[in-house]
Amino acid sequence: MAEKDRQDQESGAATAEQSRELRQRKRRRWLLYIVLFAIFQTAIILLFVLTIMRIRTPKFRLNTDIVDTLTYSADAANPTFNIRINAELSVKNTNFGRYKFQDSAVSFYYNGDPVGTLFIPNSRAKARSTKRLEAAVDLSSAGMPNRPQLGADLSSGVLFLKGRSRLNGEVEVLRVLKRKKSAELDCDIAINLRQRIVGDFSCN
């Protein structure tokens, strides 16, 4: 009888030990699940912050290769030019929120003197898209002080101009995060007067 009681006690102790080990394994498994879930959540948050919530400055570009009308005189006493070009402005927004920009203008210069202005109405570029605007701009030497270099450039057949602008606006992500961003435009334009085309053209 005593032997049987001893065996029952040993069996009960073994069962209790197995039950305790089983509970420990379950706790360790749940702890592992919690740690893995926390790591997954952290990775998702980092991905969200580094991609969707990262605000980039939109890219502002000017393209033109079409000369609509062109007249000029290389007369040394009174050199003049009147040119109309068709221009395309593009605002590339790589953000996950829209970019709303204010009224602005592209100013064109010859040797620092203003020769034309292209006005830009306020608008918006949708998230991860490019907003394009087309317009014609008149470039003229009227009102510009007489410069000997202008006559020489017109005689050479190539007129070098610059186009500059600054676009001010705001990027809005998920209607929660708002950041002001300004995009700048600085272009060098060479108009081939004899061929009546825009030759070299580059923007920074």
Phi, psi and chi 1 to 4 in degrees:
 res  aa     phi    psi   chi1   chi2   chi3   chi4
   1 MET       -  -42.9 -171.3   71.7  176.4      -
   2 ALA   -63.8  -37.7      -      -      -      -
   3 GLU   -63.0  -40.5  178.8   66.0   21.7      -
   4 LYS   -66.4  -41.4 -175.9  178.2  179.5 -177.0
   5 ASP   -61.4  -40.5  -70.6  -17.8      -      -
   6 ARG   -63.5  -40.3 -173.9  176.5   62.7   78.3
   7 GLN   -66.2  -39.2  -68.7  177.2   -8.9      -
   8 ASP   -64.2  -39.7  -72.0  -16.2      -      -
   9 GLN   -64.4  -42.4  -70.7  175.9   -1.8      -
  10 GLU   -64.7  -41.1  -69.6  177.6   -8.6      -
  11 SER   -64.1  -41.0  176.9      -      -      -
  12 GLY   -65.2  -39.7      -      -      -      -
  13 ALA   -65.3  -40.7      -      -      -      -
  14 ALA   -64.2  -41.7      -      -      -      -
  15 THR   -62.9  -41.8  -58.4      -      -      -
  16 ALA   -64.3  -39.8      -      -      -      -
  17 GLU   -64.0  -42.8 -178.4   66.1   22.1      -
  18 GLN   -62.3  -41.5  -69.1  175.8   -5.0      -
  19 SER   -64.3  -40.4  177.9      -      -      -
  20 ARG   -65.2  -42.3 -173.5  162.7   50.7 -108.4
  21 GLU   -63.9  -37.8  -70.8 -180.0   -2.0      -
  22 LEU   -64.2  -42.1 -179.1   61.8      -      -
  23 ARG   -64.6  -38.4  -73.2 -164.4  -61.0  -88.9
  24 GLN   -64.4  -41.8  -72.4  177.6   -9.1      -
  25 ARG   -63.0  -40.1  -75.9 -161.1  -62.4  -91.4
  26 LYS   -63.6  -42.0  -74.4 -176.7  177.3  179.2
  27 ARG   -64.4  -42.3  -78.7 -163.4  -66.0  -91.5
  28 ARG   -63.0  -38.0  -74.8 -164.9  -65.6  -93.5
  29 ARG   -65.7  -43.2 -171.9 -179.1  -60.5  116.2
  30 TRP   -66.6  -38.1  -82.8  108.8      -      -
  31 LEU   -62.7  -40.3 -178.7   60.1      -      -
  32 LEU   -62.9  -43.4  177.5   61.8      -      -
  33 TYR   -60.0  -42.4  -70.0  157.2      -      -
  34 ILE   -65.0  -42.5  -68.7  171.5      -      -
  35 VAL   -63.7  -44.7  170.8      -      -      -
  36 LEU   -63.7  -39.8  -69.7  175.8      -      -
  37 PHE   -64.8  -40.4 -179.1   74.2      -      -
  38 ALA   -64.1  -41.1      -      -      -      -
  39 ILE   -63.8  -41.9  -66.9  174.1      -      -
  40 PHE   -62.8  -44.9  175.3   75.6      -      -
  41 GLN   -62.7  -41.7  -72.1  -72.1   87.7      -
  42 THR   -62.4  -41.9  -57.6      -      -      -
  43 ALA   -63.3  -40.7      -      -      -      -
  44 ILE   -63.9  -43.4  -67.9  -63.8      -      -
  45 ILE   -64.6  -43.0  -67.8  171.9      -      -
  46 LEU   -62.6  -42.6  -75.3  174.5      -      -
  47 LEU   -61.7  -41.3 -179.0   64.4      -      -
  48 PHE   -63.7  -44.9 -175.0   77.4      -      -
  49 VAL   -68.1  -41.2  170.4      -      -      -
  50 LEU   -79.5  -17.0  -65.8  175.5      -      -
  51 THR  -115.0  -69.5   56.6      -      -      -
  52 ILE   -66.7  -41.6  -64.1  177.4      -      -
  53 MET   -88.7   -3.9  -59.9  -58.8  -72.7      -
  54 ARG   -79.0  124.4 -177.2 -177.5  176.8 -172.5
  55 ILE   -98.9  122.7  -54.4  -61.3      -      -
  56 ARG  -110.6  154.5  -57.0  171.4 -178.2   83.5
  57 THR   -77.4  124.3  -59.8      -      -      -
  58 PRO   -60.4  155.5  -24.3   35.0      -      -
  59 LYS   -98.7  129.0  -64.5  179.8 -179.5  178.7
  60 PHE  -112.8  121.3 -175.2   26.3      -      -
  61 ARG  -133.2  152.3  -66.8  -69.8 -178.6  -93.5
  62 LEU  -123.0  130.6  169.1   68.5      -      -
  63 ASN  -126.7  136.4  -67.6  -52.6      -      -
  64 THR  -158.3  132.2  178.7      -      -      -
  65 ASP  -141.9    7.3   58.1    3.0      -      -
  66 ILE  -116.5  122.1  -60.0  175.1      -      -
  67 VAL   -97.8  115.5  175.6      -      -      -
  68 ASP   -77.2  -55.6 -167.1    8.4      -      -
  69 THR  -134.9  151.2   60.0      -      -      -
  70 LEU  -155.3  122.9 -173.8  155.4      -      -
  71 THR  -136.1  144.7   59.5      -      -      -
  72 TYR  -158.7  159.7   71.7   97.4      -      -
  73 SER  -136.2  126.6  170.3      -      -      -
  74 ALA   -94.0   18.6      -      -      -      -
  75 ASP   -56.6  123.2 -177.2    2.1      -      -
  76 ALA   -59.9  -31.6      -      -      -      -
  77 ALA   -74.8  -32.5      -      -      -      -
  78 ASN  -151.3   72.7 -175.2   29.9      -      -
  79 PRO   -71.1  135.5   26.2  -33.1      -      -
  80 THR  -142.2  159.1   61.2      -      -      -
  81 PHE  -150.7  148.1   65.5   84.3      -      -
  82 ASN  -138.5  117.6  -73.3  -78.9      -      -
  83 ILE  -134.6  138.3  -55.8  168.9      -      -
  84 ARG  -119.0  124.3  169.5  170.7  -74.0 -169.3
  85 ILE  -120.1  149.9   59.4  174.3      -      -
  86 ASN   -94.0  124.6  -65.7  -36.8      -      -
  87 ALA  -119.8  149.8      -      -      -      -
  88 GLU  -122.5  123.8  179.8 -171.9   77.5      -
  89 LEU  -102.0  139.1  -65.1  165.3      -      -
  90 SER  -131.7  137.5   63.2      -      -      -
  91 VAL  -120.5  106.4 -178.7      -      -      -
  92 LYS   -94.5  117.0 -175.4  177.5 -178.7 -179.7
  93 ASN  -108.3  109.2  178.8   23.5      -      -
  94 THR   -93.9    5.8   58.5      -      -      -
  95 ASN   -82.1  164.1  -64.3  -68.9      -      -
  96 PHE   -89.5   20.9  -75.6   88.2      -      -
  97 GLY  -145.4  160.8      -      -      -      -
  98 ARG   -71.5  155.0   67.6 -177.3 -176.4 -177.4
  99 TYR  -117.2  113.7  176.6   60.5      -      -
 100 LYS  -104.2  119.7 -173.1  175.8 -178.9 -179.9
 101 PHE  -116.0  156.6   52.9   88.9      -      -
 102 GLN   -88.5  172.4  -56.2  167.9    5.5      -
 103 ASP   -55.9  141.8  -67.3  -21.5      -      -
 104 SER  -152.8 -169.9 -174.0      -      -      -
 105 ALA  -158.9  149.8      -      -      -      -
 106 VAL  -101.4  122.4  180.0      -      -      -
 107 SER  -101.1  135.0  -62.1      -      -      -
 108 PHE  -109.4  140.7  -66.0   87.4      -      -
 109 TYR  -132.9  148.1  -59.3   89.9      -      -
 110 TYR  -119.3  115.1  169.4   79.7      -      -
 111 ASN    50.0   40.0  -80.9   -5.7      -      -
 112 GLY    88.3  -11.2      -      -      -      -
 113 ASP   -93.8  132.6  -66.9  -42.4      -      -
 114 PRO   -66.9  134.1   22.7  -31.5      -      -
 115 VAL  -127.4   -1.8  -64.7      -      -      -
 116 GLY   176.2  158.0      -      -      -      -
 117 THR  -139.7  134.3  -57.5      -      -      -
 118 LEU  -113.2  114.0  173.3   59.3      -      -
 119 PHE   -82.0  141.8  -67.8  101.1      -      -
 120 ILE  -118.2  116.4  -53.6  171.0      -      -
 121 PRO   -75.2  153.3   29.0  -34.5      -      -
 122 ASN   -62.4  143.5   67.2   76.9      -      -
 123 SER  -162.9 -166.3 -173.0      -      -      -
 124 ARG  -146.2  146.5   66.2 -173.7   63.1 -176.1
 125 ALA  -106.5  123.6      -      -      -      -
 126 LYS   -65.2  165.7  -64.5  179.8 -179.4  179.0
 127 ALA   -58.1  131.1      -      -      -      -
 128 ARG    50.7   50.8  -59.0 -171.7   65.5   79.5
 129 SER  -148.3  172.5   67.4      -      -      -
 130 THR  -120.0  126.1  -59.6      -      -      -
 131 LYS   -93.7  126.2  176.6   70.4  174.0 -178.0
 132 ARG  -116.1  138.0  -71.4 -175.6  169.1   83.0
 133 LEU  -129.8  132.8  -56.8  167.6      -      -
 134 GLU  -115.5  139.8  -65.7 -176.2   -6.0      -
 135 ALA  -161.7  160.4      -      -      -      -
 136 ALA  -102.7  143.4      -      -      -      -
 137 VAL  -130.4  136.3   56.4      -      -      -
 138 ASP   -96.1  129.1  -68.1  -44.5      -      -
 139 LEU  -115.8  126.3  -51.1  172.8      -      -
 140 SER  -145.5  146.7  174.7      -      -      -
 141 SER   -87.1    0.3   59.3      -      -      -
 142 ALA   -60.0  131.8      -      -      -      -
 143 GLY    84.3   -3.2      -      -      -      -
 144 MET   -86.2  139.9 -156.9  177.9   74.9      -
 145 PRO   -62.3  148.2   20.9  -32.6      -      -
 146 ASN   -65.6  122.9 -172.6   18.0      -      -
 147 ARG  -124.5  124.8  -70.0  179.6  176.1 -102.7
 148 PRO   -57.7  -33.3  -22.8   32.6      -      -
 149 GLN   -64.1  -31.0 -177.1   61.5   38.0      -
 150 LEU   -63.0  -45.0  176.1   58.3      -      -
 151 GLY   -60.7  -39.5      -      -      -      -
 152 ALA   -66.1  -41.5      -      -      -      -
 153 ASP   -65.6  -42.6  -74.7  -15.2      -      -
 154 LEU   -64.3  -37.3  -66.3  173.9      -      -
 155 SER   -67.5  -31.5  -65.2      -      -      -
 156 SER   -72.0  -19.0   73.0      -      -      -
 157 GLY    91.6    1.3      -      -      -      -
 158 VAL  -131.0  128.1  179.2      -      -      -
 159 LEU  -111.9  122.5 -178.2   65.6      -      -
 160 PHE   -99.0  125.8  -65.1   95.7      -      -
 161 LEU  -128.2  165.1  -56.6  175.0      -      -
 162 LYS  -125.9  146.0  -83.6 -170.3  169.8  -68.1
 163 GLY  -124.7  127.5      -      -      -      -
 164 ARG  -133.6  146.2  -65.6 -166.5 -179.2   99.8
 165 SER  -161.6  163.9 -178.1      -      -      -
 166 ARG  -138.7  126.3 -179.0 -177.0  177.7   89.6
 167 LEU  -108.7  117.8 -156.7   60.7      -      -
 168 ASN  -103.5  133.9  -63.1  -43.8      -      -
 169 GLY  -163.9 -167.4      -      -      -      -
 170 GLU  -140.8  132.5 -175.2  178.3   71.6      -
 171 VAL   -95.3  130.8  176.4      -      -      -
 172 GLU  -121.8  119.4 -179.1  179.6  -32.3      -
 173 VAL  -111.4  122.9  178.9      -      -      -
 174 LEU    56.6   22.7  -58.9  177.6      -      -
 175 ARG    58.7   19.3  -62.2 -171.7  177.6 -177.6
 176 VAL  -120.2  -51.5  175.7      -      -      -
 177 LEU   -95.5  125.2 -177.4   62.2      -      -
 178 LYS  -127.9  131.1  -64.0 -179.2  179.2 -178.9
 179 ARG  -136.2  134.9  -68.3  -76.9  172.1   80.7
 180 LYS   -79.0  131.8  -65.2 -174.7 -178.9  -60.9
 181 LYS  -136.0  138.2  -72.3  -68.9 -178.6  178.1
 182 SER  -120.8  130.4  -62.9      -      -      -
 183 ALA  -109.5  134.9      -      -      -      -
 184 GLU  -111.7  152.1  -64.7 -171.6   -6.6      -
 185 LEU  -128.8  131.1  176.7   73.8      -      -
 186 ASP  -145.1  106.5 -171.8   -3.7      -      -
 187 CYS  -122.2  145.4  -62.2      -      -      -
 188 ASP  -108.6  128.6  -67.9  -49.5      -      -
 189 ILE  -126.1  131.6  -52.3  166.4      -      -
 190 ALA  -120.7  116.8      -      -      -      -
 191 ILE  -100.5  122.6  -60.8  177.7      -      -
 192 ASN   -82.9  107.2 -170.4  -49.3      -      -
 193 LEU   -70.5  -35.6  -58.0  173.2      -      -
 194 ARG   -74.3  -38.7  -63.9 -169.1  177.5   96.3
 195 GLN   -89.1   -9.0  -64.1 -177.5   12.6      -
 196 ARG    59.9   45.0  -56.3  171.6   66.4   87.8
 197 ILE  -138.2  162.4   60.6  172.0      -      -
 198 VAL   -84.1  118.4  176.3      -      -      -
 199 GLY   -84.8 -108.4      -      -      -      -
 200 ASP   -68.2  137.8  -66.9  -25.2      -      -
 201 PHE  -150.3  121.3 -175.5   92.0      -      -
 202 SER  -146.3  145.0   62.3      -      -      -
 203 CYS  -128.9  145.9  -68.3      -      -      -
 204 ASN  -106.1      -  -62.0  -39.0      -      -
